[in-house]
């Protein structure tokens, strides 16, 4: 478990596809190389933004192996585990350990709206499947199952459950988790447009979407907030916020991939049923990007 420092910006890396929607492993590695070059602290592979649930079992394992190869142990690689059944999640966890990833980001079982006791049992079972450290991923607005602080407390005896990624948008959750569990879990922000507030409440890491397009700005914002330099962070946060709001949309994957493409860092291509943004929605994101790029240099220099 010492392989992961559990601090800093961990982009939820996009999976790249060819025109026929087959996985482009080389292009995905190129995206990873660019993020590492620009100073990210870790990588989340096959998460929501990585379209993990759109990949078949073989593709997931190949993408993870490609990420491990590309990272070359320079930063930790954390694998998204979002499966339909507990058995499937356990199988993936075991394979992740064989592949050489450094940790797991585990979701509740997909599709089925589990009862709290069922969700706790799911995490407990996946934790037994490997020795890898686990980040529990809570995102009730999108995935409908809420992993409450009380449920997390039931997992306190699972030594490999070490971190919580909170994407509910309710920043008070971090205070509640600390009240119930003390310092037992490392706190990660999982929603871009509340990152500074989350750091103020004890988060030491950020699983970021828009850092795929702007990793340097994401890193800078995180470091300023983590150092308590909120007055210096404010102009950068204000500049970034219109784009950070995209991470809270249901079509966040298309939005983030379009931003990434406009920055020359990857392709916007997503697997159906996700379709590229079009019409007014596309124009809105393009306008946000144009405005951000117009003012980017002055804000960046002012923050440094």
ZIQUI-V355815 format. One record per pair of residues at least 12 apart in sequence whose C-alpha atoms are under 10 Angstrom apart, sorted by sequence separation. I is the first residue (numbers start at 1). J is the second residue. If there is no record, write none. Layout:
BEGIN
{{I J} {I J}}
END
This chain:
BEGIN
{{15 27} {16 28} {65 77} {67 79} {80 92} {81 93} {92 104} {93 105} {107 119} {108 120} {152 164} {187 199} {189 201} {195 207} {206 218} {221 233} {224 236} {225 237} {243 255} {244 256} {256 268} {257 269} {258 270} {15 28} {16 29} {32 45} {46 59} {50 63} {64 77} {79 92} {80 93} {93 106} {108 121} {109 122} {123 136} {164 177} {174 187} {189 202} {190 203} {195 208} {206 219} {220 233} {221 234} {243 256} {246 259} {255 268} {257 270} {14 28} {15 29} {16 30} {46 60} {64 78} {79 93} {108 122} {109 123} {174 188} {187 201} {188 202} {189 203} {192 206} {221 235} {254 268} {13 28} {16 31} {45 60} {46 61} {64 79} {81 96} {107 122} {108 123} {149 164} {174 189} {187 202} {188 203} {189 204} {190 205} {191 206} {192 207} {193 208} {221 236} {222 237} {253 268} {254 269} {15 31} {63 79} {64 80} {80 96} {106 122} {107 123} {136 152} {186 202} {187 203} {188 204} {189 205} {190 206} {191 207} {192 208} {206 222} {220 236} {221 237} {243 259} {253 269} {254 270} {14 31} {15 32} {46 63} {79 96} {89 106} {106 123} {147 164} {186 203} {187 204} {188 205} {189 206} {190 207} {191 208} {192 209} {193 210} {205 222} {253 270} {254 271} {13 31} {14 32} {45 63} {46 64} {61 79} {78 96} {79 97} {89 107} {148 166} {171 189} {186 204} {187 205} {188 206} {189 207} {190 208} {191 209} {192 210} {204 222} {218 236} {258 276} {13 32} {45 64} {60 79} {89 108} {147 166} {183 202} {186 205} {187 206} {188 207} {189 208} {190 209} {192 211} {204 223} {217 236} {218 237} {221 240} {257 276} {258 277} {44 64} {60 80} {89 109} {106 126} {165 185} {169 189} {171 191} {188 208} {217 237} {254 274} {257 277} {11 32} {46 67} {60 81} {88 109} {89 110} {106 127} {147 168} {163 184} {164 185} {165 186} {166 187} {167 188} {168 189} {169 190} {170 191} {204 225} {205 226} {253 274} {254 275} {255 276} {13 35} {28 50} {45 67} {78 100} {79 101} {86 108} {87 109} {104 126} {146 168} {162 184} {163 185} {164 186} {165 187} {166 188} {167 189} {168 190} {169 191} {204 226} {217 239} {218 240} {253 275} {254 276} {255 277} {44 67} {45 68} {77 100} {78 101} {79 102} {80 103} {81 104} {82 105} {83 106} {84 107} {85 108} {86 109} {104 127} {161 184} {162 185} {163 186} {164 187} {165 188} {166 189} {167 190} {168 191} {169 192} {171 194} {175 198} {178 201} {195 218} {199 222} {203 226} {217 240} {251 274} {253 276} {254 277} {11 35} {43 67} {77 101} {78 102} {79 103} {80 104} {81 105} {82 106} {83 107} {84 108} {85 109} {86 110} {134 158} {149 173} {153 177} {161 185} {162 186} {163 187} {164 188} {165 189} {166 190} {167 191} {169 193} {170 194} {171 195} {174 198} {178 202} {199 223} {202 226} {251 275} {258 282} {262 286} {10 35} {43 68} {76 101} {77 102} {78 103} {79 104} {80 105} {81 106} {82 107} {83 108} {84 109} {85 110} {134 159} {135 160} {136 161} {142 167} {148 173} {149 174} {152 177} {156 181} {159 184} {161 186} {162 187} {163 188} {164 189} {165 190} {166 191} {167 192} {169 194} {172 197} {173 198} {174 199} {196 221} {200 225} {251 276} {57 83} {76 102} {77 103} {78 104} {79 105} {80 106} {81 107} {82 108} {83 109} {84 110} {85 111} {104 130} {119 145} {133 159} {134 160} {135 161} {136 162} {137 163} {138 164} {139 165} {140 166} {141 167} {142 168} {149 175} {150 176} {164 190} {165 191} {169 195} {171 197} {172 198} {174 200} {175 201} {192 218} {195 221} {196 222} {199 225} {200 226} {214 240} {251 277} {255 281} {259 285} {263 289} {52 79} {53 80} {73 100} {75 102} {76 103} {77 104} {78 105} {79 106} {80 107} {81 108} {82 109} {83 110} {84 111} {85 112} {103 130} {104 131} {119 146} {120 147} {133 160} {134 161} {135 162} {136 163} {137 164} {138 165} {139 166} {140 167} {141 168} {149 176} {150 177} {153 180} {154 181} {157 184} {167 194} {171 198} {174 201} {175 202} {195 222} {198 225} {199 226} {200 227} {255 282} {258 285} {259 286} {262 289} {43 71} {52 80} {53 81} {73 101} {78 106} {81 109} {82 110} {83 111} {84 112} {103 131} {104 132} {105 133} {106 134} {107 135} {108 136} {119 147} {127 155} {131 159} {132 160} {133 161} {134 162} {135 163} {136 164} {137 165} {138 166} {139 167} {140 168} {141 169} {148 176} {149 177} {152 180} {153 181} {156 184} {170 198} {171 199} {173 201} {174 202} {196 224} {197 225} {198 226} {199 227} {200 228} {254 282} {258 286} {262 290} {11 40} {13 42} {42 71} {51 80} {52 81} {53 82} {73 102} {81 110} {82 111} {102 131} {103 132} {104 133} {105 134} {106 135} {107 136} {108 137} {116 145} {123 152} {131 160} {132 161} {133 162} {134 163} {135 164} {136 165} {137 166} {138 167} {139 168} {140 169} {148 177} {149 178} {152 181} {156 185} {169 198} {171 200} {172 201} {174 203} {196 225} {199 228} {255 284} {256 285} {259 288} {9 39} {10 40} {11 41} {12 42} {13 43} {14 44} {15 45} {50 80} {52 82} {53 83} {69 99} {71 101} {102 132} {103 133} {104 134} {105 135} {106 136} {107 137} {108 138} {113 143} {114 144} {115 145} {116 146} {124 154} {128 158} {130 160} {133 163} {134 164} {135 165} {136 166} {137 167} {138 168} {139 169} {149 179} {150 180} {171 201} {195 225} {196 226} {200 230} {210 240} {213 243} {255 285} {259 289} {263 293} {8 39} {9 40} {10 41} {11 42} {12 43} {13 44} {14 45} {15 46} {47 78} {52 83} {53 84} {57 88} {61 92} {64 95} {65 96} {68 99} {69 100} {101 132} {102 133} {103 134} {104 135} {105 136} {106 137} {107 138} {108 139} {112 143} {113 144} {114 145} {115 146} {116 147} {120 151} {124 155} {127 158} {128 159} {135 166} {137 168} {149 180} {150 181} {153 184} {255 286} {258 289} {8 40} {9 41} {10 42} {11 43} {12 44} {13 45} {14 46} {15 47} {23 55} {42 74} {43 75} {44 76} {45 77} {46 78} {47 79} {48 80} {60 92} {64 96} {68 100} {69 101} {86 118} {90 122} {94 126} {97 129} {98 130} {100 132} {102 134} {103 135} {104 136} {105 137} {106 138} {107 139} {108 140} {111 143} {112 144} {113 145} {114 146} {116 148} {119 151} {120 152} {123 155} {127 159} {128 160} {149 181} {153 185} {166 198} {196 228} {8 41} {9 42} {10 43} {11 44} {12 45} {13 46} {14 47} {22 55} {41 74} {42 75} {43 76} {44 77} {45 78} {46 79} {47 80} {65 98} {66 99} {67 100} {68 101} {86 119} {89 122} {90 123} {93 126} {97 130} {104 137} {105 138} {110 143} {111 144} {112 145} {113 146} {120 153} {121 154} {124 157} {125 158} {127 160} {152 185} {197 230} {210 243} {211 244} {7 41} {8 42} {9 43} {10 44} {11 45} {12 46} {13 47} {14 48} {15 49} {16 50} {25 59} {29 63} {32 66} {33 67} {36 70} {41 75} {42 76} {43 77} {44 78} {45 79} {46 80} {47 81} {48 82} {57 91} {61 95} {65 99} {67 101} {68 102} {89 123} {92 126} {93 127} {94 128} {95 129} {96 130} {97 131} {109 143} {110 144} {111 145} {116 150} {117 151} {120 154} {121 155} {124 158} {126 160} {127 161} {196 230} {209 243} {210 244} {6 41} {7 42} {10 45} {12 47} {13 48} {14 49} {15 50} {16 51} {28 63} {32 67} {36 71} {40 75} {41 76} {42 77} {43 78} {44 79} {45 80} {46 81} {47 82} {57 92} {61 96} {64 99} {65 100} {86 121} {87 122} {90 125} {91 126} {93 128} {94 129} {95 130} {97 132} {108 143} {110 145} {116 151} {120 155} {123 158} {126 161} {209 244} {210 245} {5 41} {6 42} {11 47} {12 48} {13 49} {14 50} {15 51} {23 59} {31 67} {32 68} {35 71} {39 75} {41 77} {42 78} {43 79} {44 80} {45 81} {46 82} {60 96} {64 100} {65 101} {86 122} {89 125} {90 126} {93 129} {94 130} {96 132} {107 143} {108 144} {109 145} {124 160} {208 244} {210 246} {4 41} {5 42} {12 49} {13 50} {14 51} {15 52} {22 59} {23 60} {25 62} {26 63} {29 66} {30 67} {33 70} {62 99} {64 101} {85 122} {86 123} {89 126} {90 127} {92 129} {93 130} {94 131} {108 145} {117 154} {124 161} {166 203} {196 233} {209 246} {210 247} {4 42} {11 49} {12 50} {13 51} {14 52} {25 63} {28 66} {29 67} {32 70} {33 71} {36 74} {61 99} {86 124} {87 125} {88 126} {89 127} {90 128} {91 129} {92 130} {93 131} {94 132} {107 145} {108 146} {123 161} {165 203} {196 234} {209 247} {11 50} {12 51} {23 62} {24 63} {25 64} {28 67} {29 68} {31 70} {32 71} {33 72} {36 75} {86 125} {87 126} {90 129} {91 130} {93 132} {108 147} {164 203} {208 247} {209 248} {246 285} {15 55} {23 63} {25 65} {26 66} {29 69} {30 70} {86 126} {89 129} {90 130} {107 147} {165 205} {166 206} {167 207} {25 66} {26 67} {29 70} {93 134} {164 205} {165 206} {166 207} {196 237} {25 67} {28 70} {29 71} {87 129} {163 205} {165 207} {195 237} {210 252} {243 285} {246 288} {194 237} {209 252} {213 256} {242 285} {26 70} {193 237} {209 253} {212 256} {213 257} {15 60} {81 126} {210 255} {211 256} {212 257} {213 258} {214 259} {243 288} {209 255} {210 256} {213 259} {214 260} {242 288} {243 289} {16 63} {193 240} {194 241} {209 256} {210 257} {212 259} {213 260} {242 289} {15 63} {192 240} {193 241} {209 257} {211 259} {212 260} {213 261} {240 288} {136 185} {192 241} {193 242} {195 244} {210 259} {211 260} {212 261} {213 262} {214 263} {242 291} {243 292} {135 185} {193 243} {194 244} {210 260} {213 263} {242 292} {135 186} {137 188} {139 190} {192 243} {193 244} {194 245} {209 260} {212 263} {213 264} {214 265} {241 292} {135 187} {136 188} {138 190} {139 191} {192 244} {193 245} {213 265} {239 291} {240 292} {81 134} {135 188} {137 190} {191 244} {192 245} {193 246} {212 265} {213 266} {239 292} {13 67} {78 132} {80 134} {191 245} {192 246} {193 247} {194 248} {212 266} {239 293} {78 133} {79 134} {80 135} {81 136} {82 137} {106 161} {191 246} {192 247} {193 248} {45 101} {78 134} {79 135} {81 137} {104 160} {105 161} {191 247} {192 248} {239 295} {240 296} {53 110} {78 135} {80 137} {103 160} {104 161} {190 247} {191 248} {239 296} {47 105} {105 163} {106 164} {107 165} {190 248} {43 102} {44 103} {45 104} {46 105} {47 106} {104 163} {105 164} {106 165} {240 299} {42 102} {44 104} {45 105} {47 107} {105 165} {236 296} {239 299} {44 105} {238 299} {239 300} {236 298} {237 299} {236 299} {235 299} {236 300} {10 75} {235 300} {236 301} {10 76} {12 78} {236 302} {10 77} {12 79} {235 302} {236 303} {10 78} {12 80} {235 303} {233 302} {234 303} {3 73} {5 75} {6 76} {232 302} {233 303} {4 75} {5 76} {232 303} {233 304} {3 75} {4 76} {231 303} {232 304} {3 76} {4 77} {3 77} {4 78} {169 248} {217 296} {221 300} {224 303} {168 248} {220 300} {224 304} {167 248} {217 299} {221 303} {217 300} {220 303} {216 300} {220 304} {217 303} {47 137} {48 142} {3 101} {4 102} {3 102} {4 103} {2 102} {3 103} {1 102} {1 103} {142 248} {141 248} {142 249} {141 249} {142 250} {141 250} {3 132} {4 133} {6 135} {1 131} {3 133} {1 132} {2 133} {1 133} {1 134} {6 162} {6 163} {1 159} {1 160} {49 208} {50 209} {49 209} {1 162} {48 209} {42 205} {44 207} {49 212} {41 205} {42 206} {43 207} {44 208} {41 206} {42 207} {43 208} {40 211} {40 212} {40 215} {35 211} {38 214} {39 215} {40 216} {35 212} {38 215} {39 216} {10 188} {12 190} {34 212} {35 213} {37 215} {38 216} {40 218} {41 219} {7 186} {9 188} {35 214} {36 215} {37 216} {38 217} {39 218} {40 219} {6 186} {7 187} {8 188} {9 189} {10 190} {32 212} {35 215} {39 219} {6 187} {7 188} {31 212} {34 215} {35 216} {38 219} {39 220} {6 188} {12 206} {13 207} {8 203} {9 204} {10 205} {11 206} {12 207} {13 208} {14 209} {7 203} {8 204} {9 205} {10 206} {11 207} {12 208} {13 209} {7 204} {8 205} {9 206} {10 207} {11 208} {12 209} {13 210} {6 204} {7 205} {8 206} {9 207} {10 208} {11 209} {12 210} {13 211} {14 212} {49 247} {6 205} {7 206} {8 207} {9 208} {10 209} {11 210} {12 211} {13 212} {5 205} {6 206} {9 209} {11 211} {12 212} {10 211} {11 212} {9 211} {10 212} {11 213} {49 251} {51 253} {49 252} {50 253} {11 215} {48 252} {49 253} {10 215} {48 253} {49 254} {9 215} {49 255} {11 218} {49 256} {50 257} {10 218} {49 257} {9 218} {10 219} {8 218} {9 219} {8 219} {9 220} {9 221} {9 222} {8 222} {9 223} {8 223} {54 270} {55 271} {54 271} {8 226} {54 272} {7 226} {51 270} {54 273} {50 270} {51 271} {54 274} {49 270} {51 274} {31 260} {35 265} {34 265} {34 266} {31 264} {32 265} {31 265} {30 265} {31 266} {30 266} {31 267} {27 265} {28 266} {14 253} {27 266} {28 267} {27 267} {16 257} {14 256} {15 257} {14 257} {13 257} {14 260} {21 269} {23 271} {17 266} {18 267} {21 270} {22 271} {16 266} {17 267} {19 269} {21 271} {15 266} {16 267} {17 268} {18 269} {19 270} {20 271} {21 272} {14 266} {15 267} {16 268} {17 269} {18 270} {14 267} {15 268} {16 269} {17 270} {18 271} {14 268} {15 269} {16 270} {17 271} {15 270} {16 271} {14 270} {15 271}}
END
